[in-house]
Amino acid sequence: MVEDVQISPDGSKLAVITTDGDNRYLTVRKTLGGGITGVAVGAHKLRGVTWAGEDHVLLLSSMSTEGMYMKGRPREYFTLSDFDLKMDRQRTLLESSNNAMNIVVGQPQVRTIKGETVVFLEGVRFMRGVGADTLFSINLRTRALRMLDHGARFDSDAWLVDANGEPLAQSLYDSSAGRWSLLMKVGSNWKTIEKADAPMGSYGVAGLGRDGKSVLVWRRGDQQVLTEYRPDSPPETLPDEMAYSGLLHDPVSQKLLGGYGHEGDDLVYRFFDAEDQRAWLTVTKPFKTDRVALQSWSNDRRRLVVRVDSPTQGLNFYFVDLNTRQALPLGPVYKGLSPAEISPVRTVRYDAADGLKINAYLTLPKDRAPQNLPLIVLPHGGPEGRDTLGFDWWSQALASRGYAVLRPNFRGSDGYGAEFVRAGFDQWGRKMQTDLSDGVLALAREGVIDPKRVCIVGASYGGYAALAGATSGTGVYRCAVSVAGPSDLKRIEHAVAHPGRTCQTNYQSIGSRRDSCPAYGTGPANLDRLLRADPDARDLKTATSPRYWLRFMGVGGDKQPDLDAISPVTQAAKADIPILLIHGEQDTVVPIEQSQIMAEALKKAGKPVELITLKGEDHWLSSGTTRLQMLTETVAFLEKHNPPE
């Protein structure tokens, strides 16, 4: 029901995003009072909400399309609009022109300059027939649009402005050479600060550093390293304890304040300043052992909106005022969800076959004894995502039908250290897969589940794991459901490693941003966590491109892997259980053809298979209506082939 709540800079107003399953609505209300105004967003896929001053709310939306006059496969294109509270009107910020497209390719950066609210955004501007990632500024009062810079070369892929609105840094990526560069502004010139081989994709920029003048970059190698760059001194690696999924910046100065992420089961917020840390402890104190996540805060950081995950109450938004020391409920995420309907979740730990310790979460059906239960294995996406101890809509839905649900954080999952992530490299379809079945064996030994009544369900990488479980011939599962799962890894590898010039207009190529197309956030790291993964990690440091998948497949190492051996489509003849395939027709991350060719291969081999196409849906099940359709079809399939009673 409630998707997001953002507090205004002075803390006096809230921007609330609600949905009825098909449409979304923006309501602006007083923090401690009634409504002010609002607008129907409609069926647009709303990806982000940002206050720009006290009188403007920015709405970032996306659509899956080939793009007008564009060649190549469909992409997820993003647009940015401004809802003016005083005018009670919504307008697109970046309009199409002869030289520029109306799409944005990065998050908006809002700054206050001499009392004026200015939005900085990245767009695509054509120069000499080639589309370049361009930095624009828009004064929200005058609507004046300025082009600030179009990059040192056509391979610029990210920009950063300082708190005063001056361009400070840009990231460049040469996709053909797999080479990344960082440039910083020194005086009136751009200076190359760092160059690095980055075959898995651009490092980009992660925000301003601790002094508000340095630049942060997540460097990816065998592990993620947060590095701080200045133009006049060597780079500095931040302490290991700051190696978190998200970073915390001051809303005004944009200085780095700290970070957040998971340490085992716990969601941890860590600040550099002791006073800031004490303030956060004050915020969380009323909620005792519940998991508290920061949703938004005022400019002085004294008024906050938090999302509280309670094992008995589910997910709820709260307003916290540090000045009055009040915590007031704003509303639940899920409408009509009562404590009586929430199934208990507990942590389980078991040894993989090679002795690696695996952490997992077991959801048990309410009011049933934890013995001899039917089980659903529900692996997360990513694959470098993770599951958490908190409320999970998918596993709760299955548990409400009488199933125990196991969500393993298999090797390669985030939140357990760099060594655990590296343990997943080269293990796609191998030990990452047996980590799942080892969990089944552990629960069977305890007598919690009936090993003859186990099915596997998953989406994205989890969908692949479901197909691999069905075609491995191990006899662990009796049915499988794959939602948007890849089946032919050779096709994935070829599309990722050899993207080519896939976006063209009038025979001219667009500069290759993020896999050769100027579309923001289409990779798994940005949005895949909306589909079977952790909602707390909103500012992920994992790769922004499917190129990162190749590390887990083993592509690019000393020995080329046999992708056919771990591709379900080539192993279809080994399938020995019924399989349900569900796929959004507008999926731009794992194209629907991956499910279509899997269905064809299974039918050719005489194996039982069903394919359900979700009309108008993308990779992340962005519509509540189709998300419900997916659950309904999944439950019907499970109850047919693995009855809970």
C-alpha positions in Angstrom: 0.0 0.0 0.0 2.8 2.5 1.0 5.9 2.3 -1.1 7.9 5.3 0.1 7.8 8.2 2.4 10.2 11.1 2.0 10.5 14.0 4.4 11.0 17.6 3.1 14.3 19.5 3.8 12.8 21.5 6.8 10.9 18.4 8.1 7.5 20.0 7.8 6.1 17.9 5.0 6.0 14.3 3.8 5.8 13.0 0.2 4.0 9.7 0.4 3.8 7.2 -2.5 0.9 4.7 -2.4 -0.4 2.1 -4.8 -3.6 0.2 -5.4 -1.7 -2.6 -7.3 -2.2 -1.0 -10.8 -1.6 2.7 -10.2 0.6 4.9 -8.0 -0.2 8.1 -6.2 1.8 10.9 -4.7 0.3 12.6 -1.7 2.0 15.6 0.0 0.9 16.1 3.6 2.0 17.9 6.7 4.3 15.9 8.9 1.9 16.3 11.8 -1.3 17.2 10.0 -3.5 16.7 7.0 -3.0 16.6 3.3 -1.8 19.5 1.2 -1.9 18.3 -2.4 -1.1 15.3 -4.6 -1.1 13.8 -8.1 -2.0 10.5 -9.7 1.2 9.0 -11.1 -0.8 6.3 -12.8 0.7 3.1 -14.1 4.2 4.6 -14.5 6.9 2.6 -12.8 8.1 5.0 -10.2 11.7 4.4 -9.2 12.5 7.2 -6.9 11.1 10.3 -5.1 13.3 13.3 -4.1 12.5 16.6 -2.5 14.0 19.6 -4.3 13.5 22.5 -1.9 10.2 22.9 0.0 8.0 23.3 -3.0 9.1 20.6 -5.5 9.0 16.8 -5.6 11.0 15.0 -8.2 9.6 11.8 -9.6 12.0 9.3 -11.4 10.1 6.9 -13.6 11.0 4.3 -16.1 9.5 2.4 -19.1 10.6 -0.6 -21.1 10.9 0.3 -24.7 13.1 0.2 -27.8 13.1 4.0 -27.8 11.9 6.1 -30.7 14.1 6.0 -33.7 16.4 3.5 -31.8 17.7 0.2 -33.0 18.5 -2.8 -30.8 16.8 -4.6 -28.0 14.4 -2.9 -25.6 15.9 -1.1 -22.6 14.6 0.4 -19.4 14.6 4.2 -20.1 14.2 6.7 -17.3 12.5 10.1 -17.2 12.4 12.8 -14.5 9.4 15.0 -13.7 8.9 17.8 -11.3 5.7 18.2 -9.2 5.4 21.9 -8.3 3.4 22.1 -5.1 2.5 25.8 -5.5 1.4 25.5 -9.1 -0.1 22.0 -8.4 1.3 20.8 -11.7 3.6 18.0 -12.9 6.1 18.7 -15.7 8.9 16.8 -17.4 12.2 18.3 -16.4 14.2 17.3 -19.5 12.4 17.9 -22.7 13.3 16.4 -26.1 15.0 18.7 -28.6 16.9 18.5 -31.8 20.1 17.7 -29.9 18.9 16.0 -26.7 16.7 13.1 -25.6 14.2 13.3 -22.8 15.8 10.5 -20.8 18.0 10.7 -17.8 20.9 8.3 -17.1 21.6 9.0 -13.5 20.1 10.0 -10.2 19.3 13.7 -9.9 21.6 15.8 -7.7 19.8 18.6 -5.9 21.7 21.7 -4.7 20.7 25.1 -3.2 22.8 27.9 -4.9 22.3 31.4 -3.7 18.9 30.6 -2.4 17.8 29.0 -5.6 17.0 25.2 -5.9 18.9 23.7 -8.8 18.7 20.2 -10.1 21.7 18.6 -11.8 21.1 15.6 -14.0 22.7 13.5 -16.7 21.1 13.3 -20.1 22.0 12.3 -23.6 22.9 15.0 -26.1 23.8 14.4 -29.7 27.0 15.9 -31.0 28.2 15.2 -34.5 25.6 12.4 -34.6 26.8 10.6 -31.5 25.0 10.6 -28.2 27.1 11.7 -25.3 26.4 11.5 -21.5 25.9 15.2 -20.7 25.6 17.1 -17.5 22.7 19.6 -17.3 21.4 22.0 -14.7 17.8 23.2 -14.2 16.8 26.2 -12.1 13.3 25.1 -10.7 12.1 28.7 -10.3 13.0 30.0 -13.7 13.0 26.6 -15.6 16.3 27.7 -17.2 18.1 24.7 -18.6 21.9 24.8 -19.0 24.3 22.3 -20.5 27.3 22.3 -18.2 29.6 19.7 -19.7 29.5 16.9 -22.2 32.5 15.0 -21.0 36.1 14.8 -22.0 35.2 12.0 -24.4 32.1 10.2 -25.5 32.6 7.4 -22.9 31.8 9.5 -19.9 29.3 7.5 -17.8 28.8 9.4 -14.5 29.0 12.9 -13.0 29.4 14.3 -9.6 28.8 18.0 -8.5 29.9 19.4 -5.2 27.7 21.1 -2.6 28.0 24.4 -4.4 26.9 22.9 -7.7 30.3 22.9 -9.4 31.2 19.8 -11.5 33.8 18.0 -9.5 34.3 14.5 -11.0 33.4 12.4 -14.0 33.7 8.7 -14.6 34.8 7.4 -18.0 34.5 3.8 -19.3 35.9 2.3 -22.5 33.7 -0.8 -22.9 35.7 -2.2 -25.8 38.9 -2.1 -23.7 37.4 -2.7 -20.3 39.2 0.4 -19.0 37.9 2.9 -16.4 39.1 6.4 -15.6 38.3 9.0 -13.0 38.7 12.7 -13.8 38.4 15.6 -11.3 38.1 19.3 -12.0 41.2 21.3 -11.1 40.6 24.9 -11.8 39.0 25.1 -15.2 40.6 21.8 -16.5 39.8 18.1 -16.0 42.7 16.1 -14.6 42.9 12.3 -14.9 43.3 11.0 -11.3 43.1 7.3 -11.8 43.0 4.6 -14.5 42.3 0.9 -14.0 41.4 -2.2 -15.9 37.7 -2.9 -15.1 36.5 -5.9 -17.3 33.4 -6.3 -15.2 32.1 -2.8 -15.9 32.6 0.8 -14.9 33.4 1.8 -11.3 31.5 5.0 -11.6 31.4 7.4 -8.7 29.7 6.8 -5.3 29.5 10.4 -3.9 31.5 13.0 -2.1 34.0 12.0 0.6 34.5 12.9 4.2 35.5 16.5 3.6 32.9 17.2 0.9 35.7 17.8 -1.6 37.0 14.3 -2.3 35.3 11.7 -4.4 34.4 8.1 -3.4 34.6 5.1 -5.7 33.8 1.5 -5.1 36.8 -0.4 -6.6 35.9 -3.9 -7.6 38.4 -6.7 -7.7 38.4 -9.9 -5.6 36.6 -7.7 -3.1 34.9 -4.3 -2.9 37.1 -1.5 -1.7 35.8 2.0 -1.0 38.4 4.4 -2.1 38.6 8.2 -1.6 40.3 10.4 -4.2 41.7 13.9 -4.1 43.4 15.7 -7.0 46.5 16.6 -5.0 47.2 13.5 -2.9 47.3 9.7 -3.2 44.0 7.8 -3.0 43.0 6.6 0.5 41.2 3.3 1.2 38.4 3.7 3.8 38.4 1.4 6.8 37.1 -2.1 6.4 34.2 -1.4 8.8 32.9 1.0 6.2 32.6 -1.7 3.5 28.8 -1.5 3.6 26.1 -1.7 1.0 25.1 1.9 1.3 26.7 5.3 2.2 25.2 8.1 4.4 25.8 11.7 3.3 24.8 15.0 4.9 21.8 16.4 3.1 23.3 19.9 2.8 27.1 19.6 2.7 27.0 16.2 1.0 29.9 15.1 3.2 30.2 11.3 3.9 28.8 10.7 7.4 29.0 6.9 7.6 27.5 3.8 6.1 25.1 0.9 6.6 24.9 -2.7 5.7 24.4 -6.2 7.1 26.7 -8.0 9.6 25.3 -11.5 9.7 21.6 -11.1 10.6 21.9 -7.5 11.8 21.3 -4.3 9.8 24.0 -2.0 11.1 24.4 1.8 10.8 27.9 3.2 11.6 28.8 6.9 11.7 32.2 8.5 11.9 31.1 11.0 14.5 30.3 9.8 18.0 27.4 12.3 18.4 25.8 11.1 15.1 26.1 7.5 16.4 24.4 8.4 19.7 21.6 10.1 17.7 21.0 7.0 15.7 20.9 4.9 18.8 18.2 7.3 20.1 16.3 6.8 16.9 16.3 3.0 17.2 15.7 2.8 20.9 11.9 2.8 20.9 11.8 -0.1 18.5 13.9 -2.4 20.7 15.0 -5.5 18.7 13.1 -4.5 15.5 15.2 -3.8 12.4 15.2 0.0 11.7 16.2 1.4 8.3 16.6 5.1 7.5 14.2 6.1 4.7 14.8 9.9 4.7 15.8 12.8 7.0 15.5 16.6 7.1 18.4 18.9 6.4 19.3 19.2 10.1 19.0 15.4 10.5 16.7 15.9 13.5 13.5 14.7 11.9 13.5 11.3 10.2 11.3 8.8 8.5 12.3 5.2 9.2 11.0 1.8 8.1 10.6 -0.6 10.9 10.7 -4.4 10.3 9.0 -6.2 13.1 8.7 -10.0 13.3 5.2 -9.7 14.7 3.9 -6.5 13.0 5.5 -6.6 9.6 6.8 -3.5 7.9 5.7 0.0 9.0 6.8 3.6 8.4 7.4 5.8 11.4 8.2 9.5 11.9 10.9 10.2 14.5 11.6 13.7 16.0 14.8 13.9 17.9 13.9 17.3 19.2 10.7 16.1 21.0 11.9 12.5 21.3 8.7 11.2 19.7 8.2 8.2 17.4 4.8 8.3 15.6 3.4 5.7 13.2 2.8 6.8 9.6 1.3 3.6 8.2 2.0 0.0 7.2 3.7 -1.0 4.0 1.1 -3.8 3.4 -2.5 -3.0 3.8 -4.6 -5.2 6.1 -1.7 -7.4 7.4 -2.3 -8.4 11.0 0.1 -10.1 13.4 -2.1 -13.2 13.2 -1.2 -13.6 9.5 2.6 -13.3 9.9 4.5 -16.6 10.0 7.6 -16.9 12.3 11.1 -16.7 10.8 14.3 -18.0 12.4 17.9 -18.3 11.4 19.4 -21.7 10.6 23.0 -22.5 9.9 24.4 -25.6 8.3 27.6 -26.9 6.7 27.9 -27.2 2.9 29.4 -30.4 1.6 32.9 -28.9 1.6 32.5 -27.5 5.2 31.6 -23.9 4.3 29.2 -22.4 6.9 25.9 -21.4 5.3 23.5 -18.9 6.9 19.8 -19.2 5.9 16.3 -18.2 7.1 13.5 -20.6 7.7 9.9 -19.4 7.6 7.5 -21.8 9.3 3.8 -22.1 8.6 1.9 -20.6 11.5 0.1 -23.0 13.8 1.8 -26.1 12.5 4.3 -28.2 14.3 7.9 -27.9 12.8 8.2 -31.5 11.8 7.8 -33.4 8.5 6.7 -30.2 6.7 6.6 -29.7 2.9 9.4 -27.4 1.9 10.0 -24.7 -0.7 13.6 -23.7 -1.3 13.6 -20.0 -2.3 17.1 -18.8 -3.4 17.6 -15.0 -3.9 18.7 -13.2 -7.0 21.9 -11.3 -7.7 23.6 -13.7 -7.3 25.6 -11.4 -5.0 22.4 -10.4 -3.3 21.3 -11.7 0.1 18.3 -12.6 2.1 17.6 -11.1 5.6 15.8 -12.1 8.7 13.1 -9.5 8.1 9.7 -9.6 6.5 9.7 -11.2 3.0 6.5 -11.0 1.1 7.2 -14.0 -1.1 8.1 -16.5 1.6 5.3 -15.2 3.8 2.8 -15.9 1.0 4.1 -19.5 0.6 4.1 -20.1 4.3 0.5 -18.9 4.6 -0.3 -21.9 2.4 1.3 -24.4 4.7 4.8 -24.6 3.4 8.1 -24.2 5.2 10.3 -21.9 3.2 14.1 -21.9 3.2 16.0 -18.9 2.0 19.8 -19.8 1.9 22.5 -17.2 1.6 24.6 -19.5 -0.5 28.3 -18.8 -1.2 28.7 -15.5 -3.2 26.0 -13.8 -1.2 26.7 -10.3 0.3 27.0 -9.5 4.0 29.4 -12.2 5.1 32.7 -10.8 4.1 34.8 -10.7 1.0 36.0 -14.3 1.3 32.5 -15.5 1.3 31.7 -13.6 -1.9 34.9 -14.9 -3.6 33.9 -18.4 -2.7 31.1 -18.0 -5.2 33.4 -17.1 -8.1 33.4 -19.9 -10.7 30.7 -21.7 -8.8 27.6 -20.7 -10.7 25.6 -23.9 -11.1 28.1 -25.8 -9.1 28.8 -25.3 -5.4 26.3 -22.3 -5.3 23.7 -24.9 -6.4 24.7 -27.7 -3.9 24.6 -25.1 -1.1 20.8 -25.2 -1.6 20.4 -28.9 -1.5 22.7 -29.2 1.4 20.2 -27.0 3.3 17.4 -29.5 2.4 19.5 -32.4 3.8 20.2 -30.4 7.0 16.5 -29.8 7.7 15.6 -33.4 6.8 18.2 -34.7 9.4 16.5 -32.5 12.0 13.1 -33.9 11.1 11.7 -30.4 10.3 10.8 -31.2 6.7 9.8 -34.2 4.6 12.6 -34.7 2.1 10.2 -36.3 -0.4 8.1 -33.1 -0.5 10.5 -30.4 -1.6 10.1 -27.9 -4.5 12.4 -25.0 -5.5 11.2 -21.6 -6.5 13.2 -18.5 -7.5 13.5 -15.4 -9.6 16.4 -14.0 -11.7 19.5 -15.9 -10.5 17.1 -17.8 -8.2 15.1 -18.7 -11.3 18.2 -20.1 -12.8 18.8 -22.1 -9.6 15.3 -23.5 -9.8 15.9 -24.7 -13.4 19.3 -26.1 -12.5 17.7 -28.0 -9.6 15.2 -29.5 -12.0 17.8 -30.5 -14.6 20.6 -31.7 -12.3 19.1 -35.3 -12.0 19.8 -35.3 -8.2 16.2 -36.1 -7.2 16.1 -33.5 -4.5 13.1 -31.6 -5.8 9.6 -32.7 -7.0 8.7 -29.5 -8.9 10.3 -26.2 -9.9 9.2 -22.6 -10.6 11.5 -20.2 -12.4 10.5 -16.5 -12.6 12.7 -14.6 -15.1 15.5 -17.1 -14.8 18.3 -17.4 -17.4 18.5 -20.8 -19.1 21.2 -20.4 -21.8 24.4 -19.1 -20.2 26.2 -19.0 -23.6 23.6 -16.5 -24.9 24.0 -14.5 -21.6 27.8 -14.6 -21.9 27.8 -13.5 -25.5 25.3 -10.7 -25.0 27.4 -9.4 -22.0 30.9 -9.9 -23.3 30.1 -8.8 -26.9 27.4 -6.1 -26.7 28.4 -4.4 -29.9 26.8 -1.2 -31.1 23.2 -2.1 -30.2 21.8 1.4 -29.8 21.7 3.4 -33.0 19.7 6.2 -34.5 19.9 7.2 -38.1 22.9 4.9 -38.5 24.8 6.8 -35.8 25.8 5.1 -32.6 25.1 6.3 -29.2 28.0 6.5 -26.8 28.3 3.2 -24.9 27.0 3.9 -21.4 26.2 0.8 -19.4 26.3 -2.0 -22.1 26.1 0.3 -25.1 22.7 2.0 -24.3 22.1 5.2 -22.4 19.6 3.8 -19.9 20.1 4.2 -16.2 19.9 1.3 -13.7 19.1 -1.6 -16.0 21.7 -4.0 -14.5 20.9 -6.4 -11.6 22.6 -4.5 -8.9 20.2 -1.5 -8.9 16.8 -3.1 -9.0 17.1 -6.9 -8.8 16.8 -6.6 -5.0 13.2 -5.6 -5.5 12.7 -9.1 -6.8 13.7 -11.7 -4.1 16.4 -9.8 -2.3 17.2 -7.2 0.4 15.1 -4.0 0.3 17.4 -2.3 2.8 20.4 -2.1 0.5 19.2 0.6 -1.8 22.6 2.1 -2.7 24.4 -1.0 -3.7 28.2 -1.2 -4.3 27.8 -4.3 -6.5 28.2 -4.1 -10.2 25.9 -2.0 -12.3 26.2 -4.4 -15.3 25.5 -8.1 -16.0 29.2 -8.3 -16.8 29.6 -9.0 -13.1 27.7 -12.2 -13.5 30.6 -13.6 -15.5 32.8 -13.8 -12.4 30.4 -16.3 -10.8 30.2 -18.2 -14.1 34.0 -18.4 -14.3 34.2 -16.6 -17.6 37.4 -14.6 -18.1 39.5 -16.8 -15.8 42.5 -19.0 -16.6 40.2 -21.8 -17.8 37.2 -21.2 -20.0 34.2 -22.9 -18.3 31.9 -25.4 -20.0 28.7 -23.2 -19.9 26.7 -25.9 -21.7 27.2 -28.2 -18.7 25.6 -25.7 -16.4 22.9 -24.3 -18.8 19.5 -25.7 -18.1 18.5 -25.4 -21.7 21.2 -27.9 -22.8 20.3 -30.2 -19.9 16.6 -30.2 -20.6 16.5 -33.9 -21.3 17.6 -34.6 -17.7 14.6 -32.8 -16.3 12.6 -35.3 -14.1 10.1 -33.0 -12.5 7.3 -30.6 -13.6 8.5 -27.1 -14.4 6.6 -23.7 -14.4 8.2 -20.8 -16.2 7.0 -17.3 -15.5 8.4 -14.3 -17.3 7.6 -10.6 -17.9 7.3 -9.8 -21.6 9.2 -6.5 -21.1 12.1 -8.0 -19.2 15.2 -6.0 -20.2 17.7 -7.8 -17.9 16.9 -11.5 -18.7 15.0 -11.4 -22.0 11.8 -13.5 -22.2 13.4 -15.6 -24.9 15.4 -17.3 -22.1 12.2 -18.9 -20.8 10.8 -19.4 -24.3 13.8 -21.4 -25.5 13.7 -23.4 -22.2 10.1 -24.3 -22.8 10.8 -25.4 -26.3 13.7 -27.6 -25.2 11.6 -29.2 -22.5 8.7 -29.9 -24.9 11.1 -31.3 -27.4 12.4 -33.7 -24.8 8.9 -34.7 -23.8 9.1 -33.1 -20.3 6.2 -31.4 -18.5 6.4 -27.6 -18.7 4.1 -24.6 -18.5 5.0 -21.0 -19.6 3.1 -18.0 -18.3 3.8 -14.6 -19.8 3.2 -11.6 -17.6 1.8 -8.9 -20.0 3.5 -5.6 -19.8 5.7 -6.7 -16.9 9.5 -6.2 -16.4 12.2 -8.1 -14.6 11.3 -6.7 -11.2 7.5 -7.4 -11.1 7.0 -3.7 -10.7 3.2 -4.0 -10.8 1.3 -5.2 -7.7 -1.3 -6.8 -10.0 1.2 -9.0 -11.9 3.1 -9.7 -8.7 -0.1 -11.1 -7.3 -0.6 -13.0 -10.6 2.8 -14.6 -10.2 2.1 -15.7 -6.6 -1.3 -17.1 -7.6 0.1 -19.1 -10.5 3.0 -20.3 -8.3 0.8 -21.4 -5.4 -1.6 -23.3 -7.7 1.3 -25.1 -9.4 2.9 -26.0 -6.0 -0.4 -27.2 -4.5 -0.9 -29.4 -7.6 2.5 -31.0 -7.6 3.5 -30.7 -3.9 0.3 -30.5 -1.8 1.0 -28.9 1.6 -1.4 -31.4 3.4 
